[in-house]
Amino acid sequence: MTTTEKPAGVLAVLRRTPTPVRYLLGGVLVNQLGAFVQTFMVLYLVFRGFSAGQAGLVLAAYSIGSVLGGLAGGELVHRIGPRATITAAMSGSAVILALVPFFGRPELIVALMAAMLLAGLATQSYRPAAAVLLSELMPDSDRVMGFSMMRIALNLGAALSPLIAAGLILLDWNLLLWFDASTALLYAVLAVRLLPDRRVEREAAEPAGSGTRAAYGTLLRDGRFWFFLASVLIGSIIYVQYTVALPLKITAEGHSAGLYSVVLVTASAVLILCELKITSYVTRWPGHVAATAGTVLMGLGVAGFGLSGGSAVALVVCTVVFVFGIMINGPTMFAYPSTFPAAVKARYISAHQATFGLGMALGPLFGVAAWVALGNGVWWLCGALGLVAALCALLGMTARRATP
């Protein structure tokens, strides 16, 4: 594509999106509408008589399961295929989540932690399969746009799910888990009936039984990809701070909780309304440029929180800058692992998903500790880490030069 050629329009890409991809994204949206565990689990457990510390342990078990699920999902894709992986993951998630209310008593906390670890593993193991299937079904020229559409589905579901949860809580807190289980089961049914049964290429030219070791060996030896994973880990830890350290800052400066709601609504609205259009232009850039520039902008946005001086308007403006950074780097970085050869693609994707999940799990711990130790200085630290993450993205995603 020449530098004077206009980027493909959003509507043009949407029109040529294959029908199975639309089903895949529809299933992602349906599942996300009931994704209440990480958002409401602590409140649910406190309502059921658990202490805040016990609720934190249960949520930590779910987070550990989520990281393991990212790894397990990639392996299942190679063994049984993406459609079967999504079906198994969502079916397992539905069964476990439906049973969680029966363990909702403080004296059964060990059983509950085990159930939540399995729930996290099952729930998140579908993501590598969905990413592999998306990369296989979308034309190469539209791959980044495809991942942007998946992010829109996730964000739209995340924006609507609290409204659904508010209505369910008025009726019965247990309905949160049962509705979550129902959406997972519905996604499993949609996957069986509507998604194609694609088989993923396994590592070739290896002795029987050694293909898995060879595939992971390739990943472990890929130093550039480790830089990419470092960028993902740091970036996801920074990302979490807008839901952890930012509300702490807002309340410490005497603002009402309503300002935090405004910030969240602003972020969701900008993402849903603007990401596809931004991505239609970003796809013209080399991947390492989009990843580096977006990560720098994300870091500037969070650093700006430290300069807001208690101004509500400044907080909202910094949020918009932060979100624009995410829109620039997010689709490209989520699509990047799917560019690797088919024989190892699922494992690269699962490594990315697990690393992102690890960052999301560590982020709250980092944010609270940094806020206690540094106060408003946490934003300067996050800004500096953003520059480190941008450098790692540059080193990890810059194409290797061919040797003469």
Secondary structure, DSSP 8 states (H G I E B T S, - for coil): --TTS----HHHHHHTS-HHHHHHHHHHHHHHHT--HHHHHHHHHHHTT--HHHHHHHHHHHHHHHHHHHHHHHHHHHHH-HHHHHHHHHHHHHHHHHHGGGG-SGGGHHHHHHHHHHHHHHHHTHHHHHHHHHHHHS-GGGHHHHHHHHHHHHHHHHHHHHHHHHHHHHH-THHHHHHHHHHHHHHHHHHHHHS---------SS-TT-HHHHHHHHHHT-HHHHHHHHHHHHHHHHHHTTTTHHHHHHHHTT--HHHHHHHHHHHHHHHHHHHHHHHHHHTTS-HHHHHHHHHHHHHHHHHHHTTSTT-HHHHHHHHHHHHHHHHHHHHHHHHGGGGS-HHHHHHHHHHHHHHHHHHHHHHHHHHHHHHHHHGGGHHHHHHHHHHHHHHHHHHHHS------
